[in-house]
Amino acid sequence: MHGTVKPLLRKLEKMDNVTYGKVQTELTKALTKPLGNKSTASKVSSFIVELMKVFGP
């Protein structure tokens, strides 16, 4: 999973204007293969973004 997450974080770090939508889209793309399908990846990425909104700055 680290091989999936670290490249995603590097990609997001290089973006100028990162929004929750962009984060969710990139998370979905990154998680689709490890989780097996796009529907599951979308649900997980949505949950992660909601946690970011609640606990983030």
C-alpha positions as YAML, in Angstrom:
chain: A
units: angstrom
residues:
- id: 1
  name: MET
  ca: [0.00, 0.00, 0.00]
- id: 2
  name: HIS
  ca: [2.96, 2.36, 0.63]
- id: 3
  name: GLY
  ca: [3.79, 2.05, -3.06]
- id: 4
  name: THR
  ca: [0.36, 3.51, -3.77]
- id: 5
  name: VAL
  ca: [0.12, 6.21, -1.10]
- id: 6
  name: LYS
  ca: [3.57, 7.80, -1.31]
- id: 7
  name: PRO
  ca: [3.42, 8.56, -5.06]
- id: 8
  name: LEU
  ca: [-0.06, 10.03, -4.55]
- id: 9
  name: LEU
  ca: [1.17, 12.29, -1.76]
- id: 10
  name: ARG
  ca: [4.10, 13.45, -3.90]
- id: 11
  name: LYS
  ca: [1.70, 14.23, -6.77]
- id: 12
  name: LEU
  ca: [-0.63, 16.22, -4.49]
- id: 13
  name: GLU
  ca: [2.31, 18.07, -2.98]
- id: 14
  name: LYS
  ca: [3.34, 19.34, -6.43]
- id: 15
  name: MET
  ca: [-0.13, 20.74, -7.23]
- id: 16
  name: ASP
  ca: [-0.63, 24.48, -6.84]
- id: 17
  name: ASN
  ca: [-4.30, 24.50, -5.94]
- id: 18
  name: VAL
  ca: [-5.32, 21.33, -4.09]
- id: 19
  name: THR
  ca: [-9.03, 21.01, -3.31]
- id: 20
  name: TYR
  ca: [-10.93, 18.28, -1.50]
- id: 21
  name: GLY
  ca: [-12.36, 17.25, -4.85]
- id: 22
  name: LYS
  ca: [-8.91, 16.79, -6.37]
- id: 23
  name: VAL
  ca: [-7.77, 14.84, -3.34]
- id: 24
  name: GLN
  ca: [-10.80, 12.57, -3.55]
- id: 25
  name: THR
  ca: [-10.31, 12.01, -7.30]
- id: 26
  name: GLU
  ca: [-6.63, 11.15, -6.90]
- id: 27
  name: LEU
  ca: [-7.34, 8.89, -3.91]
- id: 28
  name: THR
  ca: [-9.99, 7.03, -5.91]
- id: 29
  name: LYS
  ca: [-7.53, 6.51, -8.78]
- id: 30
  name: ALA
  ca: [-4.80, 5.33, -6.43]
- id: 31
  name: LEU
  ca: [-7.02, 2.96, -4.44]
- id: 32
  name: THR
  ca: [-8.94, 1.36, -7.30]
- id: 33
  name: LYS
  ca: [-6.37, -1.35, -8.04]
- id: 34
  name: PRO
  ca: [-5.48, -2.30, -4.43]
- id: 35
  name: LEU
  ca: [-9.13, -2.39, -3.33]
- id: 36
  name: GLY
  ca: [-10.38, -4.27, -6.37]
- id: 37
  name: ASN
  ca: [-12.93, -1.91, -7.88]
- id: 38
  name: LYS
  ca: [-13.73, 1.75, -8.42]
- id: 39
  name: SER
  ca: [-16.92, 1.74, -6.34]
- id: 40
  name: THR
  ca: [-15.14, 0.61, -3.17]
- id: 41
  name: ALA
  ca: [-12.24, 2.99, -3.82]
- id: 42
  name: SER
  ca: [-14.68, 5.87, -4.27]
- id: 43
  name: LYS
  ca: [-16.42, 5.13, -0.98]
- id: 44
  name: VAL
  ca: [-13.13, 4.86, 0.91]
- id: 45
  name: SER
  ca: [-11.74, 8.04, -0.63]
- id: 46
  name: SER
  ca: [-14.96, 9.88, 0.20]
- id: 47
  name: PHE
  ca: [-14.66, 8.77, 3.82]
- id: 48
  name: ILE
  ca: [-11.01, 9.85, 3.98]
- id: 49
  name: VAL
  ca: [-11.84, 13.29, 2.58]
- id: 50
  name: GLU
  ca: [-14.66, 13.74, 5.11]
- id: 51
  name: LEU
  ca: [-12.18, 12.92, 7.89]
- id: 52
  name: MET
  ca: [-9.78, 15.48, 6.44]
- id: 53
  name: LYS
  ca: [-12.52, 18.11, 6.52]
- id: 54
  name: VAL
  ca: [-13.34, 17.36, 10.15]
- id: 55
  name: PHE
  ca: [-9.82, 16.96, 11.54]
- id: 56
  name: GLY
  ca: [-7.78, 19.08, 9.13]
- id: 57
  name: PRO
  ca: [-6.85, 22.72, 9.56]
...
